[in-house]
Amino acid sequence: MADHLTPRQKSTPVGARQETLLTFRQRRLLSYAIRYVIAAILIVFAFVPIVWVLSASLNQSGSLVSIEIIPKNAGLENYRNLIQHPYYPFLTWLFNSLKIASISTVLSVCSTAVAAYALSRFRFYGRRFLMRAILLVSIFPGTLSIVALYTITQQLGTQVGILGLDSHASLILIYTSGALSINVFLMKGYLDSIPMEIDESALVDGGTHWQIFRLITMPLATPILITIGVLTFMAIYGDFVLPRVLLQSADKLTIMVGLYLFQSADYAQNWGIFTAGAVIAALPVLVIYLLLQRYIIGGLTSGAVKL
């Protein structure tokens, strides 16, 4: 047994080696304990607000303050009042949000795929300048352009009514163009990881660039397409500022603006109906994320940006 020890181990006393081994085990156990404590704290911070909102939505007294997780007077009265409200069409708002987010996501993913494929596969004059310009535009926060978007939409509505204020079409157009910048870089990085030899083999076999894009590249890029689609849908669905500025009619509002009206108007003190609406509004995003979460991690980790 002693023949297999290294010279350093032979020169170290057995007690010292056992003490070092014990210290290593203690350090490993301590590191595990710290990780579990941090994970437990993060889980508590993540789930306590969710449980609180669910509890408040079942509390028929309309209060956010409750000692019990499940209130004694728990019921679905808040949900019934929310859906059957005579003045605030909650289901219409929910449909508007789903419609705007879905159409904008589809258009954004399609335009992103075409732009990213061109930047990844073709070499043309001004390519690097174009990528840096897109990256520069994405640095500025979207709130800086709200005044400009309002003015442009107002003036455009005098010429093309469907693209003016209080129109879903103008909102969809703004969302589609606004989501291009960072999505193009994310998808371009993923397409750069797909070997060019696949495209070259298809070209040798007589395939066109459109056939390669549609039949080869896009199926291979399914994870990043789904990732971009989910992230874009969540961002548009949860946006509040832009619909609040551009939409005016009650039947054209989105769910986030509608929930704000519930809290700030007739139900300023009744948080039960507001939290019930928040729970229903969160369900579409939750379902989509649970169904497609396995694609999101793979798409994000493979989409490194390359200039």
C-alpha positions, 0 to 999 in steps of 0.5 A, a space after each residue: 500500500 505504501 508503494 503506491 503513495 507519492 513522495 509528498 504523501 510518504 513524507 506527510 504523517 498519517 494524522 496530517 493526511 487524515 486531518 487534511 482529508 477531513 478538512 476537505 470534506 468539511 469544506 465540501 459540506 459547507 459549500 453544499 450547505 451555502 448553496 442550499 441556503 441561497 437556493 431556499 432564499 431565492 425560492 422563498 422570494 420567488 414563490 411568496 408573491 405568487 402565493 400572496 396574489 393567489 390568496 388575495 384573489 380568493 379573499 372575498 373581502 378585497 384585502 391584500 392583508 391576510 394571516 391565512 394562506 387560504 382565507 376563511 372566506 375563500 371563494 371565486 366571487 372575485 373571478 365572477 365579478 371580473 368576468 361579468 363586469 358590465 363596464 370593463 370587458 376583461 375577456 375582450 382585453 385578454 383577447 386583444 393582448 393575445 391577438 397583438 402578441 401572437 401576430 407581432 411574434 409571428 411577424 417578428 420571428 419571420 423577419 428576424 429569421 430572414 435578416 439573421 440568415 442574410 447576416 450569417 451566410 452572405 458577405 456583402 459591403 457594409 455588413 459589419 457596419 449594419 450589424 453595429 448599427 443594429 446593436 447601437 439602436 438596441 442599446 437605447 431603452 424603448 421609453 426614449 422613443 415613446 414621444 416620437 412614436 406617438 407623433 409619427 402614429 398620429 401623423 400617419 393616421 391622417 393618411 392611413 387610418 388603420 395605422 393611426 392612434 387607437 389601432 392594433 395594426 399600428 401597435 403590431 407594426 411598432 412591436 414587430 420592428 422594435 423586436 428585431 435588433 437584439 433578436 437578430 443578433 441572438 439568432 445570427 449567433 446561433 446560425 453561425 454555429 451551423 456548419 457552412 458545409 451543409 449549405 455548400 453541399 446543398 448548393 452543389 446538389 442544385 438547391 437554391 438559397 431559399 430552399 436551403 433557408 426553408 428546408 435545411 437551416 430553419 429546421 436546424 434552428 428550431 430551438 432559437 426560433 422558439 426561444 425568440 418567439 417565447 421571449 418576444 411574446 412575453 415582452 409584448 404581452 406584458 407591455 404596459 407603456 406603449 398600449 397605454 399611450 397609443 390606445 384610447 378606446 375601452 374595447 381596444 385596450 390590452 390586458 395590462 392597461 385594463 388591469 390598471 383601470 380596475 385598480 385605479 377606478 371603481 376598484 381602487 380598494 378592492 384588490 381581490 378583483 385586481 389580483 384575480 385578473 392578474 392570475 388569469 392574465 399570467 396563465 397564457 404566459 405560464 402555459 407557453 413557458 412550461 410547454 416550450 421551456 426545454 427549447 429556451 435553454 438550448 437556444 439561449 446557450 447556443 446563441 452567442 453573438 459573433 461580429 
